[in-house]
Protein backbone atom coordinates (compact mmCIF):
# COMPACT_ATOMS: atom_id res chain seq x y z
CA UNK A 1 0.00 0.00 0.00
CA UNK A 2 3.02 2.23 0.08
CA UNK A 3 3.99 4.45 -2.78
CA UNK A 4 7.37 5.61 -1.53
CA UNK A 5 10.48 4.49 -3.34
CA UNK A 6 11.84 1.38 -1.59
CA UNK A 7 15.25 1.45 0.05
CA UNK A 8 16.83 -1.16 -2.22
CA UNK A 9 15.92 -3.84 -4.68
CA UNK A 10 15.56 -7.31 -3.25
CA UNK A 11 14.93 -8.72 -6.72
CA UNK A 12 16.43 -7.48 -9.96
CA UNK A 13 15.34 -9.09 -13.18
CA UNK A 14 17.04 -8.41 -16.49
CA UNK A 15 15.69 -9.54 -19.87
CA UNK A 16 14.54 -12.84 -18.42
CA UNK A 17 13.28 -15.19 -21.11
CA UNK A 18 11.95 -18.74 -21.19
CA UNK A 19 11.23 -20.47 -24.46
CA UNK A 20 9.52 -23.86 -24.40
CA UNK A 21 10.03 -26.24 -27.32
CA UNK A 22 11.91 -23.59 -29.35
CA UNK A 23 8.68 -21.80 -30.19
CA UNK A 24 6.58 -20.84 -27.19
CA UNK A 25 7.99 -17.70 -25.62
CA UNK A 26 6.35 -18.17 -22.23
CA UNK A 27 8.37 -15.31 -20.75
CA UNK A 28 9.77 -12.86 -23.23
CA UNK A 29 12.53 -10.57 -22.03
CA UNK A 30 11.02 -9.19 -18.84
CA UNK A 31 12.96 -6.61 -16.86
CA UNK A 32 11.83 -5.26 -13.50
CA UNK A 33 12.94 -4.68 -9.93
CA UNK A 34 11.22 -5.41 -6.66
CA UNK A 35 11.96 -3.16 -3.71
CA UNK A 36 12.39 -4.53 -0.21
CA UNK A 37 9.08 -4.59 1.64
CA UNK A 38 6.96 -4.27 -1.47
CA UNK A 39 3.93 -6.28 -2.49
CA UNK A 40 4.19 -6.63 -6.24
CA UNK A 41 1.34 -8.25 -8.13
CA UNK A 42 1.68 -10.09 -11.43
CA UNK A 43 -1.63 -9.61 -13.16
CA UNK A 44 -2.42 -11.47 -16.33
CA UNK A 45 -4.61 -14.15 -17.87
CA UNK A 46 -3.82 -17.86 -17.58
CA UNK A 47 -0.73 -18.72 -19.57
CA UNK A 48 0.60 -15.15 -19.55
CA UNK A 49 3.91 -16.29 -18.04
CA UNK A 50 3.36 -15.47 -14.38
CA UNK A 51 4.17 -18.88 -12.93
CA UNK A 52 7.02 -19.47 -15.36
CA UNK A 53 8.62 -16.24 -14.12
CA UNK A 54 8.29 -17.32 -10.49
CA UNK A 55 9.68 -20.75 -11.33
CA UNK A 56 12.75 -19.14 -12.85
CA UNK A 57 13.19 -16.75 -9.91
CA UNK A 58 13.02 -19.70 -7.50
CA UNK A 59 15.56 -21.67 -9.65
CA UNK A 60 13.06 -24.44 -10.40
CA UNK A 61 13.38 -23.62 -14.09
CA UNK A 62 16.49 -22.53 -15.93
CA UNK A 63 15.96 -19.38 -18.02
CA UNK A 64 16.59 -19.63 -21.75
CA UNK A 65 18.33 -16.26 -21.54
CA UNK A 66 18.55 -13.23 -19.31
CA UNK A 67 19.31 -13.19 -15.62
CA UNK A 68 18.09 -12.17 -12.21
CA UNK A 69 19.30 -11.71 -8.67
CA UNK A 70 17.31 -12.52 -5.56
CA UNK A 71 18.54 -11.04 -2.28
CA UNK A 72 21.83 -10.31 -4.04
CA UNK A 73 22.36 -13.86 -5.30
CA UNK A 74 22.34 -14.71 -8.99
CA UNK A 75 19.80 -17.39 -9.83
CA UNK A 76 22.22 -19.19 -12.16
CA UNK A 77 25.24 -19.13 -9.86
CA UNK A 78 23.96 -19.50 -6.32
CA UNK A 79 20.73 -21.48 -6.54
CA UNK A 80 20.90 -22.71 -2.94
CA UNK A 81 21.30 -19.16 -1.60
CA UNK A 82 18.40 -18.04 -3.76
CA UNK A 83 16.27 -20.94 -2.52
CA UNK A 84 17.00 -20.05 1.09
CA UNK A 85 15.90 -16.47 0.39
CA UNK A 86 12.62 -17.48 -1.19
CA UNK A 87 9.43 -18.97 0.24
CA UNK A 88 7.24 -20.31 -2.55
CA UNK A 89 3.54 -21.04 -2.12
CA UNK A 90 2.60 -22.88 -5.28
CA UNK A 91 -0.62 -22.53 -7.20
CA UNK A 92 -1.50 -26.21 -6.87
CA UNK A 93 -1.56 -27.76 -3.40
CA UNK A 94 1.80 -29.24 -2.41
CA UNK A 95 1.09 -30.46 1.12
CA UNK A 96 1.44 -34.09 2.15
CA UNK A 97 -2.14 -34.75 3.20
CA UNK A 98 -1.16 -37.99 4.93
CA UNK A 99 0.91 -36.00 7.41
CA UNK A 100 -0.31 -33.59 10.07
CA UNK A 101 0.02 -29.83 9.71
CA UNK A 102 2.85 -29.77 12.22
CA UNK A 103 4.66 -32.60 10.42
CA UNK A 104 4.42 -30.76 7.13
CA UNK A 105 6.04 -27.74 8.77
CA UNK A 106 8.66 -29.90 10.48
CA UNK A 107 9.53 -31.54 7.16
CA UNK A 108 10.03 -28.11 5.63
CA UNK A 109 12.13 -26.90 8.57
CA UNK A 110 14.47 -29.87 8.21
CA UNK A 111 14.78 -29.42 4.45
CA UNK A 112 15.88 -25.84 5.14
CA UNK A 113 18.36 -27.00 7.79
CA UNK A 114 16.74 -25.42 10.81
CA UNK A 115 17.88 -27.02 14.07
CA UNK A 116 15.42 -28.56 16.50
CA UNK A 117 15.02 -25.57 18.82
CA UNK A 118 14.57 -23.16 15.94
CA UNK A 119 12.11 -25.49 14.22
CA UNK A 120 9.92 -25.79 17.30
CA UNK A 121 9.96 -22.07 17.88
CA UNK A 122 9.22 -21.17 14.24
CA UNK A 123 6.49 -23.79 13.90
CA UNK A 124 4.67 -22.31 16.91
CA UNK A 125 5.20 -18.81 15.56
CA UNK A 126 3.80 -19.68 12.13
CA UNK A 127 0.88 -21.72 13.45
CA UNK A 128 0.02 -18.70 15.57
CA UNK A 129 0.16 -16.31 12.61
CA UNK A 130 -2.12 -18.44 10.44
CA UNK A 131 -4.26 -19.50 13.44
CA UNK A 132 -3.92 -23.23 13.00
CA UNK A 133 -2.63 -24.19 16.47
CA UNK A 134 -5.71 -26.20 17.36
CA UNK A 135 -5.63 -28.28 14.21
CA UNK A 136 -1.84 -28.61 13.98
CA UNK A 137 -1.81 -32.28 14.97
CA UNK A 138 -4.63 -33.37 12.67
CA UNK A 139 -3.91 -34.95 9.32
CA UNK A 140 -3.97 -32.36 6.54
CA UNK A 141 -6.54 -34.40 4.62
CA UNK A 142 -9.09 -33.34 7.22
CA UNK A 143 -8.43 -29.61 6.59
CA UNK A 144 -10.68 -27.26 4.62
CA UNK A 145 -9.40 -25.52 1.49
CA UNK A 146 -8.71 -22.29 3.35
CA UNK A 147 -6.86 -24.06 6.15
CA UNK A 148 -4.66 -25.87 3.65
CA UNK A 149 -3.85 -22.58 1.97
CA UNK A 150 -2.97 -20.97 5.29
CA UNK A 151 -0.77 -23.93 6.18
CA UNK A 152 1.05 -23.59 2.86
CA UNK A 153 1.66 -19.91 3.53
CA UNK A 154 2.93 -20.72 7.02
CA UNK A 155 5.23 -23.32 5.53
CA UNK A 156 6.55 -20.90 2.92
CA UNK A 157 7.50 -18.50 5.72
CA UNK A 158 8.99 -21.03 8.13
CA UNK A 159 12.59 -20.48 7.07
CA UNK A 160 12.12 -16.67 7.30
CA UNK A 161 12.62 -15.98 3.61
CA UNK A 162 13.31 -12.45 2.40
CA UNK A 163 10.76 -12.84 -0.34
CA UNK A 164 7.51 -14.77 -0.45
CA UNK A 165 6.12 -15.93 -3.80
CA UNK A 166 2.38 -16.50 -3.74
CA UNK A 167 1.10 -18.09 -6.92
CA UNK A 168 -2.66 -17.46 -7.17
CA UNK A 169 -3.04 -17.48 -3.37
CA UNK A 170 -6.84 -17.43 -3.36
CA UNK A 171 -7.67 -19.44 -6.47
CA UNK A 172 -10.74 -21.57 -5.89
CA UNK A 173 -11.46 -20.22 -2.39
CA UNK A 174 -14.81 -18.83 -1.31
CA UNK A 175 -15.09 -15.02 -0.84
CA UNK A 176 -14.91 -15.14 2.94
CA UNK A 177 -11.78 -17.32 2.98
CA UNK A 178 -10.27 -15.16 0.27
CA UNK A 179 -10.77 -12.09 2.45
CA UNK A 180 -9.09 -13.84 5.38
CA UNK A 181 -6.11 -14.86 3.23
CA UNK A 182 -5.84 -11.24 2.08
CA UNK A 183 -5.69 -10.12 5.70
CA UNK A 184 -2.89 -12.60 6.39
CA UNK A 185 -0.91 -11.43 3.39
CA UNK A 186 -1.37 -7.82 4.39
CA UNK A 187 -0.30 -8.60 7.95
CA UNK A 188 2.83 -10.46 6.85
CA UNK A 189 3.88 -7.56 4.68
CA UNK A 190 3.10 -4.83 7.20
CA UNK A 191 4.11 -6.48 10.48
CA UNK A 192 6.69 -9.02 9.40
CA UNK A 193 8.11 -6.87 6.60
CA UNK A 194 8.13 -9.72 4.12
CA UNK A 195 8.54 -8.73 0.49
CA UNK A 196 5.82 -10.43 -1.52
CA UNK A 197 5.31 -11.22 -5.16
CA UNK A 198 1.87 -12.59 -5.87
CA UNK A 199 0.31 -13.66 -9.10
CA UNK A 200 -3.37 -13.35 -9.72
CA UNK A 201 -5.90 -12.96 -12.43
CA UNK A 202 -8.32 -11.32 -10.03
CA UNK A 203 -8.08 -7.56 -10.49
CA UNK A 204 -9.76 -6.83 -7.16
CA UNK A 205 -7.12 -8.92 -5.42
CA UNK A 206 -4.29 -7.04 -7.11
CA UNK A 207 -6.00 -3.73 -6.37
CA UNK A 208 -6.54 -4.51 -2.69
CA UNK A 209 -3.14 -6.00 -1.87
CA UNK A 210 -0.47 -4.72 -4.18
CA UNK A 211 1.67 -1.62 -3.90
CA UNK A 212 2.59 -2.02 -7.55
CA UNK A 213 1.10 -4.09 -10.30
CA UNK A 214 2.93 -5.64 -13.19
CA UNK A 215 0.59 -6.49 -16.03
CA UNK A 216 1.95 -9.35 -18.08
CA UNK A 217 0.54 -10.70 -21.30
CA UNK A 218 2.01 -13.19 -23.77
CA UNK A 219 5.16 -13.22 -21.65
CA UNK A 220 5.73 -9.48 -21.92
CA UNK A 221 5.33 -6.67 -19.41
CA UNK A 222 2.69 -4.30 -20.71
CA UNK A 223 2.38 -2.04 -17.67
CA UNK A 224 4.02 -1.58 -14.26
CA UNK A 225 2.87 0.97 -11.72
CA UNK A 226 0.79 1.54 -8.61
CA UNK A 227 -2.89 0.61 -8.98
CA UNK A 228 -3.81 4.28 -8.44
CA UNK A 229 -1.46 5.50 -11.16
CA UNK A 230 -2.62 2.81 -13.56
CA UNK A 231 -6.23 3.80 -13.04
CA UNK A 232 -5.45 7.50 -13.18
CA UNK A 233 -4.11 7.01 -16.69
CA UNK A 234 -7.54 6.05 -17.84
CA UNK A 235 -9.54 8.90 -19.13
CA UNK A 236 -12.08 9.36 -16.41
CA UNK A 237 -15.36 8.12 -14.99
CA UNK A 238 -18.36 7.12 -17.07
CA UNK A 239 -21.83 8.29 -16.06
CA UNK A 240 -24.63 6.26 -17.66
CA UNK A 241 -27.99 7.99 -18.04
CA UNK A 242 -31.12 6.01 -18.86
CA UNK A 243 -34.13 7.97 -20.04
CA UNK A 244 -37.78 7.11 -20.03
CA UNK A 245 -37.89 7.05 -23.83
CA UNK A 246 -35.55 7.29 -26.76
CA UNK A 247 -37.32 10.41 -27.92
CA UNK A 248 -35.92 12.37 -24.98
CA UNK A 249 -32.31 12.01 -26.07
CA UNK A 250 -32.37 14.65 -28.84
CA UNK A 251 -33.81 17.09 -26.29
CA UNK A 252 -30.97 16.81 -23.76
CA UNK A 253 -28.13 16.12 -26.14
CA UNK A 254 -27.50 19.77 -27.22
CA UNK A 255 -27.33 20.88 -23.58
CA UNK A 256 -24.80 18.20 -22.70
CA UNK A 257 -22.67 19.05 -25.69
CA UNK A 258 -22.22 22.62 -24.48
CA UNK A 259 -20.66 21.57 -21.16
CA UNK A 260 -16.89 21.47 -21.40
CA UNK A 261 -16.50 19.08 -18.44
CA UNK A 262 -18.18 16.36 -20.48
CA UNK A 263 -15.49 15.00 -22.70
CA UNK A 264 -17.40 12.44 -24.63
CA UNK A 265 -20.98 11.33 -25.23
CA UNK A 266 -22.02 7.91 -26.48
CA UNK A 267 -25.51 6.74 -27.20
CA UNK A 268 -25.95 3.06 -26.61
CA UNK A 269 -28.55 0.37 -26.61
CA UNK A 270 -28.73 -1.64 -23.40
CA UNK A 271 -27.14 -4.77 -24.78
CA UNK A 272 -23.87 -3.10 -25.70
CA UNK A 273 -23.56 -1.00 -22.58
CA UNK A 274 -20.71 -2.82 -20.83
CA UNK A 275 -18.26 -2.77 -23.71
CA UNK A 276 -19.18 0.81 -24.47
CA UNK A 277 -18.16 1.91 -20.98
CA UNK A 278 -14.88 0.07 -21.29
CA UNK A 279 -14.15 1.57 -24.67
CA UNK A 280 -14.89 5.09 -23.51
CA UNK A 281 -12.32 4.97 -20.75
CA UNK A 282 -9.48 4.04 -23.03
CA UNK A 283 -9.62 5.07 -26.61
CA UNK A 284 -5.92 4.88 -27.40
CA UNK A 285 -5.25 1.21 -27.22
CA UNK A 286 -1.61 0.31 -27.62
CA UNK A 287 -0.67 -2.41 -30.04
CA UNK A 288 0.94 -5.58 -28.74
CA UNK A 289 4.56 -5.04 -27.79
CA UNK A 290 4.24 -1.30 -27.25
CA UNK A 291 6.17 0.01 -24.29
CA UNK A 292 3.02 0.22 -22.22
CA UNK A 293 0.94 3.01 -20.84
CA UNK A 294 3.30 4.08 -18.11
CA UNK A 295 5.87 5.14 -20.68
CA UNK A 296 3.48 7.35 -22.56
CA UNK A 297 3.08 10.71 -20.83
CA UNK A 298 1.28 12.24 -23.81
CA UNK A 299 -1.72 10.06 -23.45
CA UNK A 300 -2.80 11.45 -20.14
CA UNK A 301 -2.33 14.94 -21.50
CA UNK A 302 -4.35 14.31 -24.62
CA UNK A 303 -7.03 12.77 -22.48
CA UNK A 304 -7.57 16.02 -20.59
CA UNK A 305 -7.90 18.05 -23.76
CA UNK A 306 -11.30 19.60 -24.23
CA UNK A 307 -11.86 18.28 -27.73
CA UNK A 308 -15.18 16.54 -27.43
CA UNK A 309 -16.08 13.55 -29.49
CA UNK A 310 -19.65 12.57 -29.87
CA UNK A 311 -20.58 9.24 -31.18
CA UNK A 312 -24.12 9.37 -32.41
CA UNK A 313 -23.55 7.70 -35.75
CA UNK A 314 -24.28 4.23 -34.51
CA UNK A 315 -27.13 5.47 -32.46
CA UNK A 316 -29.82 2.82 -32.65
CA UNK A 317 -33.17 4.55 -32.88
CA UNK A 318 -34.45 2.56 -29.92
CA UNK A 319 -31.59 3.47 -27.59
CA UNK A 320 -32.58 5.39 -24.54
CA UNK A 321 -29.26 5.55 -22.80
CA UNK A 322 -26.31 7.96 -22.93
CA UNK A 323 -22.83 7.35 -21.54
CA UNK A 324 -20.89 10.46 -20.58
CA UNK A 325 -17.13 10.49 -20.02
CA UNK A 326 -16.34 12.98 -17.26
CA UNK A 327 -13.70 13.71 -14.63
CA UNK A 328 -14.82 13.12 -11.07
CA UNK A 329 -18.22 11.71 -12.02
CA UNK A 330 -19.59 11.67 -8.49
CA UNK A 331 -19.54 15.45 -8.22
CA UNK A 332 -21.03 15.93 -11.68
CA UNK A 333 -24.17 13.87 -11.14
CA UNK A 334 -26.08 16.79 -9.53
CA UNK A 335 -25.23 19.02 -12.52
CA UNK A 336 -26.40 16.35 -14.90
CA UNK A 337 -29.68 15.86 -13.06
CA UNK A 338 -30.20 19.65 -13.13
CA UNK A 339 -29.61 19.67 -16.89
CA UNK A 340 -32.19 16.91 -17.29
CA UNK A 341 -34.69 19.10 -15.41
CA UNK A 342 -33.89 22.05 -17.68
CA UNK A 343 -34.44 19.92 -20.76
CA UNK A 344 -37.64 18.55 -19.23
CA UNK A 345 -36.65 14.93 -19.78
CA UNK A 346 -37.33 12.10 -17.34
CA UNK A 347 -34.34 10.16 -16.06
CA UNK A 348 -34.99 6.55 -15.18
CA UNK A 349 -31.58 5.91 -13.65
CA UNK A 350 -28.10 7.36 -13.26
CA UNK A 351 -25.10 5.08 -12.82
CA UNK A 352 -21.50 5.98 -12.06
CA UNK A 353 -18.66 3.75 -13.31
CA UNK A 354 -15.24 4.30 -11.75
CA UNK A 355 -12.25 2.88 -13.65
CA UNK A 356 -11.13 -0.50 -12.35
CA UNK A 357 -8.02 -2.55 -12.98
CA UNK A 358 -10.10 -4.55 -15.43
CA UNK A 359 -10.36 -1.40 -17.49
CA UNK A 360 -6.63 -0.83 -17.07
CA UNK A 361 -6.03 -4.33 -18.35
CA UNK A 362 -8.23 -3.78 -21.37
CA UNK A 363 -6.44 -0.52 -21.99
CA UNK A 364 -3.01 -2.12 -21.79
CA UNK A 365 -3.66 -5.27 -23.77
CA UNK A 366 -6.70 -4.45 -25.89
CA UNK A 367 -8.50 -7.44 -24.43
CA UNK A 368 -10.56 -8.38 -21.45
CA UNK A 369 -8.77 -10.45 -18.77
CA UNK A 370 -11.30 -13.24 -19.17
CA UNK A 371 -11.34 -13.10 -22.96
CA UNK A 372 -9.88 -15.90 -25.01
CA UNK A 373 -6.68 -14.94 -26.65
CA UNK A 374 -6.42 -15.41 -30.41
CA UNK A 375 -8.46 -18.18 -31.96
CA UNK A 376 -9.70 -21.02 -29.82
CA UNK A 377 -7.48 -23.53 -31.60
CA UNK A 378 -4.43 -21.36 -31.07
CA UNK A 379 -5.12 -21.28 -27.38
CA UNK A 380 -5.56 -25.04 -27.16
CA UNK A 381 -2.36 -25.60 -29.05
CA UNK A 382 -0.37 -23.18 -26.92
CA UNK A 383 -1.61 -24.80 -23.73
CA UNK A 384 -0.85 -28.26 -25.01
CA UNK A 385 2.70 -27.41 -25.99
CA UNK A 386 3.40 -25.66 -22.69
CA UNK A 387 2.01 -28.59 -20.75
CA UNK A 388 4.10 -31.07 -22.68
CA UNK A 389 7.18 -28.96 -22.30
CA UNK A 390 6.69 -28.77 -18.57
CA UNK A 391 6.00 -32.46 -18.18
CA UNK A 392 8.83 -33.63 -20.38
CA UNK A 393 12.14 -34.10 -18.67
CA UNK A 394 14.81 -31.78 -19.96
CA UNK A 395 18.37 -31.60 -18.68
CA UNK A 396 18.91 -29.32 -15.70
CA UNK B 1 25.81 -33.51 -11.79
CA UNK B 2 27.77 -33.64 -8.56
CA UNK B 3 25.76 -32.33 -5.67
CA UNK B 4 26.54 -32.23 -1.97
CA UNK B 5 24.55 -34.71 0.10
CA UNK B 6 22.64 -33.53 3.10
CA UNK B 7 22.13 -36.14 5.82
CA UNK B 8 19.31 -34.05 7.25
CA UNK B 9 17.47 -34.11 3.91
CA UNK B 10 18.02 -37.85 3.44
CA UNK B 11 16.79 -38.44 6.95
CA UNK B 12 13.64 -36.34 6.63
CA UNK B 13 12.58 -37.98 3.37
CA UNK B 14 13.20 -41.38 4.99
CA UNK B 15 11.20 -40.31 8.02
CA UNK B 16 8.29 -39.31 5.82
CA UNK B 17 8.27 -42.73 4.13
CA UNK B 18 8.21 -44.45 7.52
CA UNK B 19 5.35 -42.30 8.79
CA UNK B 20 3.31 -42.83 5.67
CA UNK B 21 3.98 -46.58 5.78
CA UNK B 22 2.99 -46.85 9.40
CA UNK B 23 -0.24 -44.90 8.84
CA UNK B 24 -1.36 -46.96 5.85
CA UNK B 25 -2.38 -49.92 8.00
CA UNK B 26 -4.72 -51.28 5.33
CA UNK B 27 -1.83 -51.56 2.93
CA UNK B 28 0.29 -53.49 5.44
CA UNK B 29 -2.55 -55.85 6.27
CA UNK B 30 -3.52 -56.53 2.66
CA UNK B 31 0.06 -57.14 1.62
CA UNK B 32 0.68 -59.57 4.48
CA UNK B 33 -2.64 -61.31 3.79
CA UNK B 34 -1.74 -61.72 0.12
CA UNK B 35 1.49 -63.49 0.97
CA UNK B 36 -0.30 -65.52 3.63
CA UNK B 37 -2.78 -66.82 1.03
CA UNK B 38 0.07 -67.83 -1.24
CA UNK B 39 1.69 -69.75 1.61
CA UNK B 40 -1.58 -71.49 2.57
CA UNK B 41 -2.74 -72.41 -0.92
CA UNK B 42 0.58 -73.33 -2.45
CA UNK B 43 2.54 -74.37 0.61
CA UNK B 44 -0.11 -76.47 2.31
CA UNK B 45 -2.37 -77.26 -0.65
CA UNK B 46 -0.02 -77.81 -3.56
CA UNK B 47 2.66 -79.00 -1.11
CA UNK B 48 0.58 -82.08 -0.22
CA UNK B 49 0.68 -83.03 -3.90
CA UNK B 50 4.25 -82.04 -4.68
CA UNK B 51 5.83 -83.48 -1.58
CA UNK B 52 9.25 -82.02 -0.90
CA UNK B 53 11.78 -80.05 -2.93
CA UNK B 54 15.53 -80.42 -2.45
CA UNK B 55 14.99 -82.36 0.73
CA UNK B 56 12.75 -79.83 2.50
CA UNK B 57 8.95 -79.54 2.66
CA UNK B 58 7.31 -77.52 -0.08
CA UNK B 59 6.14 -74.88 2.40
CA UNK B 60 9.71 -74.42 3.60
CA UNK B 61 10.97 -74.23 0.03
CA UNK B 62 8.28 -71.71 -0.86
CA UNK B 63 8.60 -69.38 2.15
CA UNK B 64 11.79 -67.48 1.16
CA UNK B 65 10.30 -66.91 -2.30
CA UNK B 66 7.05 -65.57 -0.90
CA UNK B 67 9.01 -63.25 1.38
CA UNK B 68 10.81 -62.13 -1.77
CA UNK B 69 7.48 -61.50 -3.44
CA UNK B 70 6.42 -59.24 -0.57
CA UNK B 71 9.70 -57.35 -0.87
CA UNK B 72 9.26 -57.00 -4.63
CA UNK B 73 5.73 -55.63 -4.61
CA UNK B 74 6.32 -53.35 -1.63
CA UNK B 75 9.54 -51.82 -2.86
CA UNK B 76 8.64 -51.23 -6.53
CA UNK B 77 5.41 -49.46 -5.57
CA UNK B 78 7.22 -47.50 -2.92
CA UNK B 79 9.62 -46.25 -5.59
CA UNK B 80 6.87 -45.52 -8.08
CA UNK B 81 5.28 -43.25 -5.46
CA UNK B 82 7.57 -40.48 -6.78
CA UNK B 83 4.99 -40.32 -9.56
CA UNK B 84 2.28 -39.70 -6.95
CA UNK B 85 4.45 -37.06 -5.33
CA UNK B 86 4.82 -35.40 -8.71
CA UNK B 87 1.13 -35.62 -9.55
CA UNK B 88 -0.09 -34.47 -6.15
CA UNK B 89 2.40 -31.63 -5.89
CA UNK B 90 4.48 -32.57 -2.86
CA UNK B 91 7.48 -33.09 -5.11
CA UNK B 92 7.62 -29.33 -5.72
CA UNK B 93 8.02 -28.72 -2.01
CA UNK B 94 11.07 -31.00 -2.03
CA UNK B 95 12.53 -29.73 -5.29
CA UNK B 96 12.38 -26.04 -4.37
CA UNK B 97 14.28 -26.61 -1.10
CA UNK B 98 18.01 -25.85 -0.91
CA UNK B 99 18.99 -29.52 -0.94
CA UNK B 100 20.30 -31.68 -3.76
CA UNK B 101 18.03 -34.00 -5.67
CA UNK B 102 20.48 -36.80 -4.96
CA UNK B 103 19.78 -36.39 -1.24
CA UNK B 104 16.05 -36.53 -1.86
CA UNK B 105 16.29 -39.65 -3.96
CA UNK B 106 18.63 -41.43 -1.55
CA UNK B 107 16.16 -40.69 1.24
CA UNK B 108 13.38 -42.05 -0.89
CA UNK B 109 15.30 -45.25 -1.72
CA UNK B 110 16.37 -45.80 1.90
CA UNK B 111 12.82 -45.17 3.09
CA UNK B 112 11.35 -47.59 0.57
CA UNK B 113 13.99 -50.20 1.39
CA UNK B 114 13.36 -49.95 5.13
CA UNK B 115 9.57 -50.13 4.86
CA UNK B 116 9.63 -53.02 2.38
CA UNK B 117 12.10 -54.87 4.61
CA UNK B 118 9.82 -54.36 7.61
CA UNK B 119 7.21 -56.04 5.46
CA UNK B 120 9.69 -58.84 4.78
CA UNK B 121 10.34 -59.32 8.51
CA UNK B 122 6.59 -59.56 9.13
CA UNK B 123 6.33 -62.24 6.41
CA UNK B 124 9.33 -64.07 7.84
CA UNK B 125 7.60 -64.18 11.21
CA UNK B 126 4.29 -65.28 9.69
CA UNK B 127 5.87 -68.11 7.71
CA UNK B 128 7.85 -69.14 10.81
CA UNK B 129 4.61 -69.34 12.78
CA UNK B 130 3.11 -71.46 10.01
CA UNK B 131 5.87 -73.98 10.59
CA UNK B 132 8.00 -73.22 7.55
CA UNK B 133 11.19 -73.04 9.60
CA UNK B 134 12.56 -74.96 12.51
CA UNK B 135 13.69 -72.68 15.29
CA UNK B 136 17.41 -73.33 15.67
CA UNK B 137 20.34 -71.04 16.55
CA UNK B 138 21.43 -71.32 12.91
CA UNK B 139 18.04 -70.09 11.75
CA UNK B 140 18.10 -67.10 14.11
CA UNK B 141 21.51 -66.12 12.79
CA UNK B 142 20.27 -66.69 9.23
CA UNK B 143 17.18 -64.57 9.87
CA UNK B 144 19.31 -61.62 10.97
CA UNK B 145 21.46 -62.01 7.88
CA UNK B 146 18.25 -62.18 5.83
CA UNK B 147 17.26 -58.70 7.05
CA UNK B 148 20.48 -57.32 5.61
CA UNK B 149 19.81 -59.17 2.36
CA UNK B 150 16.30 -57.73 2.28
CA UNK B 151 17.66 -54.19 2.50
CA UNK B 152 20.04 -54.91 -0.36
CA UNK B 153 17.32 -56.43 -2.57
CA UNK B 154 14.78 -53.69 -1.86
CA UNK B 155 17.22 -50.80 -2.37
CA UNK B 156 17.65 -51.94 -5.97
CA UNK B 157 13.92 -52.52 -6.47
CA UNK B 158 12.90 -49.15 -5.01
CA UNK B 159 15.47 -47.64 -7.37
CA UNK B 160 13.72 -49.44 -10.23
CA UNK B 161 10.41 -47.96 -9.07
CA UNK B 162 11.91 -44.47 -8.81
CA UNK B 163 13.36 -44.77 -12.31
CA UNK B 164 9.94 -45.75 -13.66
CA UNK B 165 8.09 -43.14 -11.58
CA UNK B 166 10.43 -40.40 -12.83
CA UNK B 167 9.85 -41.38 -16.45
CA UNK B 168 6.09 -41.90 -16.52
CA UNK B 169 3.89 -38.85 -16.80
CA UNK B 170 0.55 -40.29 -15.78
CA UNK B 171 -1.08 -43.25 -14.11
CA UNK B 172 -2.23 -44.96 -17.31
CA UNK B 173 0.94 -47.00 -17.57
CA UNK B 174 0.35 -48.61 -14.20
CA UNK B 175 -1.24 -51.73 -15.60
CA UNK B 176 1.74 -52.15 -17.93
CA UNK B 177 4.11 -51.76 -15.01
CA UNK B 178 2.40 -54.54 -13.12
CA UNK B 179 2.07 -56.92 -16.08
CA UNK B 180 5.43 -56.40 -17.71
CA UNK B 181 7.73 -55.54 -14.82
CA UNK B 182 6.54 -56.83 -11.49
CA UNK B 183 4.94 -60.12 -12.47
CA UNK B 184 7.80 -61.35 -14.71
CA UNK B 185 10.30 -60.45 -11.98
CA UNK B 186 8.21 -62.50 -9.57
CA UNK B 187 7.36 -65.48 -11.78
CA UNK B 188 10.96 -65.95 -12.94
CA UNK B 189 12.48 -65.65 -9.50
CA UNK B 190 12.28 -69.39 -8.78
CA UNK B 191 9.71 -69.12 -6.05
CA UNK B 192 7.71 -72.21 -7.03
CA UNK B 193 10.24 -74.56 -8.57
CA UNK B 194 14.00 -75.12 -8.68
CA UNK B 195 15.78 -73.70 -11.71
CA UNK B 196 17.41 -77.00 -12.68
CA UNK B 197 14.12 -78.76 -13.52
CA UNK B 198 12.94 -76.29 -16.21
CA UNK B 199 13.85 -76.11 -19.95
CA UNK B 200 16.94 -74.14 -20.95
CA UNK B 201 15.21 -71.02 -22.37
CA UNK B 202 13.34 -70.59 -19.12
CA UNK B 203 16.54 -71.14 -17.16
CA UNK B 204 18.22 -68.36 -19.11
CA UNK B 205 15.30 -66.04 -18.49
CA UNK B 206 15.45 -66.84 -14.78
CA UNK B 207 19.18 -66.15 -14.66
CA UNK B 208 18.47 -62.69 -16.10
CA UNK B 209 16.01 -61.87 -13.31
CA UNK B 210 17.73 -60.01 -10.45
CA UNK B 211 14.94 -61.19 -8.18
CA UNK B 212 16.13 -64.79 -8.77
CA UNK B 213 19.38 -63.99 -6.96
CA UNK B 214 17.42 -62.27 -4.22
CA UNK B 215 15.36 -65.40 -3.58
CA UNK B 216 18.53 -67.52 -3.82
CA UNK B 217 20.22 -65.44 -1.17
CA UNK B 218 17.18 -65.61 1.10
CA UNK B 219 17.23 -69.40 0.75
CA UNK B 220 20.91 -69.45 1.67
CA UNK B 221 20.10 -67.47 4.80
CA UNK B 222 17.00 -69.39 5.85
CA UNK B 223 17.52 -72.91 4.48
CA UNK B 224 21.31 -73.03 4.51
CA UNK B 225 21.65 -73.78 0.81
CA UNK B 226 20.68 -72.54 -2.64
CA UNK B 227 20.32 -74.17 -6.04
CA UNK B 228 22.97 -76.67 -7.04
CA UNK B 229 23.26 -74.92 -10.41
CA UNK B 230 25.22 -71.97 -8.96
CA UNK B 231 27.51 -74.28 -7.00
CA UNK B 232 28.56 -74.29 -3.35
CA UNK B 233 29.44 -70.60 -3.48
CA UNK B 234 26.19 -69.62 -5.13
CA UNK B 235 25.60 -67.09 -2.38
CA UNK B 236 28.73 -65.16 -3.42
CA UNK B 237 27.49 -64.98 -7.01
CA UNK B 238 24.02 -63.92 -5.87
CA UNK B 239 25.43 -61.28 -3.54
CA UNK B 240 27.61 -59.93 -6.33
CA UNK B 241 24.75 -59.75 -8.81
CA UNK B 242 22.50 -58.00 -6.28
CA UNK B 243 25.16 -55.43 -5.43
CA UNK B 244 25.78 -54.79 -9.10
CA UNK B 245 22.06 -54.48 -9.81
CA UNK B 246 21.58 -52.12 -6.88
CA UNK B 247 24.50 -49.88 -7.85
CA UNK B 248 23.45 -49.70 -11.48
CA UNK B 249 19.78 -49.09 -10.87
CA UNK B 250 20.34 -46.50 -8.13
CA UNK B 251 22.62 -44.55 -10.49
CA UNK B 252 20.06 -44.73 -13.28
CA UNK B 253 17.27 -43.68 -10.90
CA UNK B 254 19.32 -40.75 -9.61
CA UNK B 255 20.02 -39.64 -13.15
CA UNK B 256 16.41 -39.94 -14.30
CA UNK B 257 15.17 -38.17 -11.19
CA UNK B 258 17.61 -35.30 -11.74
CA UNK B 259 15.86 -34.66 -15.06
CA UNK B 260 12.36 -34.47 -13.62
CA UNK B 261 10.72 -31.10 -14.31
CA UNK B 262 8.07 -29.66 -12.05
Interface residues (C-beta under 8 A of the other chain):
Chain A: X55 X58 X59 X60 X61 X79 X80 X81 X83 X84 X86 X88 X90 X92 X93 X94 X95 X96 X97 X98 X99 X103 X107 X108 X110 X111 X112 X113 X155 X390 X391 X392 X393 X394 X395 X396
Chain B: X6 X8 X9 X11 X12 X15 X16 X19 X20 X23 X24 X88 X89 X90 X91 X92 X93 X94 X95 X96 X97 X98 X99 X166 X167 X169 X256 X259 X260 X261 X262
